[in-house]
Amino acid sequence: MSEYIDEYQYTIEHSLLTALVNGDASGISDDEDEALEKFIDDLNERTVRDHGSSAFAAIVKPDDETEFTRCDVTGYRGLCYDVTALVYQTH
């Protein structure tokens, strides 16, 4: 894949990050699963709005350190990672 063209910063709770990376929502509640789906949809919409319909965002690069803070997906406070979503231009 080519170099990324943009990046977005988010803070995501540990169990949601695990569900996002593994594609397995069995360890989270239905409300968290819905919030995660909305987050992914919103990220895709932001990517298209900012970079056009051929852009693609990949969630990668969680920091190794966690902190107790507000999750950007659910709005709840918890043990979270800082996460970078990289945006790639596809052709």
C-alpha positions in Angstrom: 0.0 0.0 0.0 1.2 3.5 -0.7 2.1 6.2 1.8 -0.7 7.6 3.8 -2.1 11.0 3.0 -3.7 12.0 6.4 -4.2 10.7 9.9 -6.9 11.1 12.5 -6.3 10.7 16.3 -8.8 9.0 18.5 -9.0 7.6 22.0 -10.6 4.1 22.2 -11.4 1.9 25.1 -9.4 -1.3 25.3 -12.3 -3.8 24.7 -13.6 -1.8 21.7 -10.1 -1.7 20.2 -9.8 -5.5 20.6 -13.2 -5.9 18.8 -12.2 -3.5 16.1 -8.9 -5.2 15.4 -10.1 -8.8 15.6 -13.6 -8.2 14.0 -15.2 -10.1 16.9 -17.8 -8.2 18.9 -18.6 -11.1 21.2 -16.8 -9.5 24.1 -18.7 -6.2 24.1 -22.3 -5.2 24.7 -24.9 -4.5 22.0 -24.7 -0.8 22.8 -20.9 -0.8 22.4 -21.2 -2.8 19.2 -23.6 -0.2 17.8 -21.4 2.6 18.9 -18.4 0.9 17.2 -20.3 0.5 14.0 -21.3 4.1 14.0 -17.7 5.1 14.7 -16.5 3.1 11.7 -19.3 4.6 9.5 -18.4 8.1 10.7 -14.7 7.5 10.0 -15.4 6.4 6.5 -17.7 9.4 5.9 -15.0 11.8 7.2 -12.4 10.2 5.0 -14.6 10.6 1.9 -15.6 14.1 2.9 -11.9 15.2 3.4 -10.3 13.2 0.6 -12.9 12.1 -2.0 -14.5 8.7 -2.7 -11.3 6.9 -3.4 -9.8 7.4 0.0 -9.6 4.6 2.6 -8.9 4.8 6.3 -7.2 1.9 8.2 -7.2 1.8 12.0 -3.7 1.1 13.1 -1.0 2.1 15.5 -2.5 2.0 19.0 0.0 3.3 21.6 1.4 0.9 24.0 0.4 3.0 27.0 -3.2 3.3 28.3 -4.8 6.0 30.3 -8.1 6.4 32.2 -10.0 8.9 29.9 -13.1 9.4 27.8 -13.6 7.0 24.8 -14.3 8.7 21.5 -16.5 5.8 20.5 -18.9 5.5 23.5 -18.3 8.7 25.4 -17.7 6.7 28.6 -14.6 6.9 30.7 -12.4 3.9 30.9 -8.9 2.5 30.2 -8.2 3.7 26.7 -5.5 3.7 24.0 -4.6 6.6 21.8 -5.2 5.3 18.2 -4.1 6.7 14.9 -6.4 6.1 11.8 -4.3 6.4 8.7 -5.9 7.5 5.5 -4.7 6.1 2.1 -5.6 7.2 -1.4 -6.7 4.2 -3.5 -6.7 4.2 -7.3 
